[in-house]
Amino acid sequence: MSDSDAYSYEYDESDAGSESHPDEEAFEYTDDDEAKEDAAVNIENTYYNAKASRDNGDFEEAAEGFESVVKMEVETNRNNAGIDEDNTMEVDESKSQLLAPLKYHGSWSYKAIKQLIKLHLRSFSDKKDFNSNSSSVVRDYERMLRVASSSDSGISPNAVEKGVNGMLERVSSLVNNSNSGDSTSESTARTLAREVYDLTLRAFHPNEGISPNERLWSKTNLKYGQLLYEMNETSKLQAVIKDLLASTSCNGAESDAMSSDNAVQSGTHTMEIAALQIQLYSRLKDTKKLRAAYHSAMAVRGGIPHPRTLAMIQELGGKMHMDARNFDDACQAFFQAFKSYDEAGDRARLRCLKYLVMASMLHASSINPFDSHEARAHRDDPEIVAMTNLVQAFHNDDVKKFEGILQKNEGRIMDDEFVREHVADLLRTIRTQVILRTIGPYTRIRLTRIAQDLNNIPVEDVEGLLVSLILDGKLDGRIDQVNGVLVKASSRGGGISAATSDNSPSADAGKITRCIGMMESRNIAAITQLTSALDHLTEVLTKLSSKGVLNQQASH
C-alpha cells in the first residue's frame, strides 16, 4: 500500500458523526455555551480575588467582592433559566416556613456567604461595633442556611454539615473567648450564639425544618447544650435535654427493627445525652438525679462515644462517689477518666490523675497510683511531680512535708477547687494515720505529745481526732481532759504507759506513782476480803456459843 493509499479517506467533522451515529448530533460550541463558561470563570475569579483582598487585610474590599460573587451567580442562573429578573421571586413559594430556601443561588454563593460571616465574626472578635457585626452575622448565616436548603443549589449534604459545624464552632469559641470583664461584649456574644443555634435548629428540625436533617439537628442540640452549660444557663439546658430525650424516645419505638449500626449510633447518642444530664445535675447538686443519670450512662451497651465524652462522665461520677465518701469507687472512676482523657490526648488527664491520687489517699490505700504504666509516663510532668511528693509523704506519715507541699501550693495543687474542698479530709486522714502509729505501743500518752507529732497542731484538734477514732471504733480508750492524757482500754491489763515519751525524771516519777497506786489498790482489795471473812467467822462462833449456853441450862 502506498502512502497515498494508506490515508485515502478524510475526516469530516460535519458528517463523521452522522455516518457512525446517525441518531446523534455533532457536539459544537455555541455562543451561549461560551457565555456560560465565561460567566463561571468570572464568578470564580471574583471569589478568589476577594479572598486575596481578605488575606491582605482589606476586609471592606473583600466583603464587596464576596457580595459581587452572589449577585453574579444569581444573575447568571436566572439568565440560564430564561427568567425575567423583574418578575422573579428568589424565595421558594412552596415553603411556608419563616426560613424559606433561596433559588438561583449555587455553590459559589454558598462559599461567598460563608466568607462574609467569617469577616463579620473577625470584626466582632476585634471589638468593632458589636451590635452591627452581630446583626450582620445573623443575617448572612440565615442566608447561608436558606441557600444550603435550596434543591437547585447543588450543595452536597456533607458540605452543608461541614459549613454549619464550622460556623457553630466559631460562634462557641467567640463566647468562650469573650472578655468576662467587658460585660457588653460577653452579653452580645451570648445573644449571638443563641440566635445562631436557634436558626440552625429551626432549619434542620426533623419535622418542621426547611431542610430536615435529624442527625445534624441532634448534633447541633448536643453542642448547644454544652455551650449552655458553659454559659451556666441551666433552665435552657433543661429544655434542650428535654427535646433530645423526646427525639430519642420516638426513635426508640422503632428499636426492634434497628440494624447493628443504628443500635451503636443510638447507644452513643444516649450516652452523649446522659453526659449533658450528669453535668447539669452535678452543677445543681441534685444527687438523686445525678446518680440515676450516671448509672443510666454506665448501663448503655454498644455505644461508642468520643473518649472525651466518656472521660467526662467518669470524672463527674468520681466526684459523685467522693461526695458520698465512697473512695474505692471514686478511685476506679477517676482512673478510667484518666485513661479516656489520655486516649483523647486531652490535658485534662493530669487533672484526673490528681483526683485519682487524692481519692487513693482518702481511701488510705497502700497502693501507689503511679505504679500503673499509664500514670508512670506522667511522673516528670511539673504538675504531677508535686503529687508524687505528696503521695510519698502520705505513705511515710510525714505530716510536716505533706502540709508544706500544700501550703507552698507546689505544682498548683491548691488552684483546683475540687482539691481545695477535700484538703481538710486529706489532712484528717494523714493525721489519723500518724495518731494510730504514735499511740500504738502505749496505753497512756499525753495529748501534747500527739500534737507535737502532728506538726504542733492545737490540742483541741487532737481531741477532735481522737473522738472520731473512738466513735468509729478504731480506738478503744478514753480521754482524760483534766490531765490531758489518752488512756487506752488495754491499760487495765498492764502494759507500757507513756504519759510522756521521753526518759525525763518526771516520766520515771509518773511511772513510780502509777505502780504504787496499783499496789495500794490490790492491798485494799485483799484487806476487804479478809475483813469479810473474819466477820463471817465471828457470826458462826456467836451462833455456836449461844447454842452451848442453852444446852447447859437444860441439863440443870
Secondary structure, 3 states (H helix, E strand, C coil): CCHHHHCCCCCCHHHHHHHHCCCCCCCCCCHHHHHHHHHHHHHHHHHHHHHHHHHCCCHHHHHHHHHHHHHHHHHHHHHHHCCCHHHCCCECCCCCCCCCCECCCCHHHHHHHHHHHHHHHHHHHCCCCHHHHHHHHHHHHHHHHHHHCCCCCCCCHHHHHHHHHHHHHHHHHHHHCCCCCCHHHHHHHHHHHHHHHHHHHHHCCCCCCCCCCHHHHHHHHHHHHHHHHHCCCHHHHHHHHHHHHHHHHHHHCCHHHCCHHHHHHHHHHHHHHHHHHHHHHHHHCCHHHHHHHHHHHHCCCCCCCCHHHHHHHHHHHHHHHHHCCCHHHHHHHHHHHHHHHHHHCCCHHHHHHHHHHHHHHHCCCCCCHHHCHHHHCCCCCHHHHHHHHHHHHHHCCCHHHHHHHHHHCHHHHHHCHHHHHCHHHHHHHHHHHHHHHHHCCCCEEEHHHHHHHCCCCCHHHHHHHHHHHHHCCCCCEEEECCCCEEEEHHHHHCCCCECCCCCCHHHHHHHHHHHHHHHHHHHHHHHHHHHHHHHHHHHHHHHHHHHHHHHHHHHC
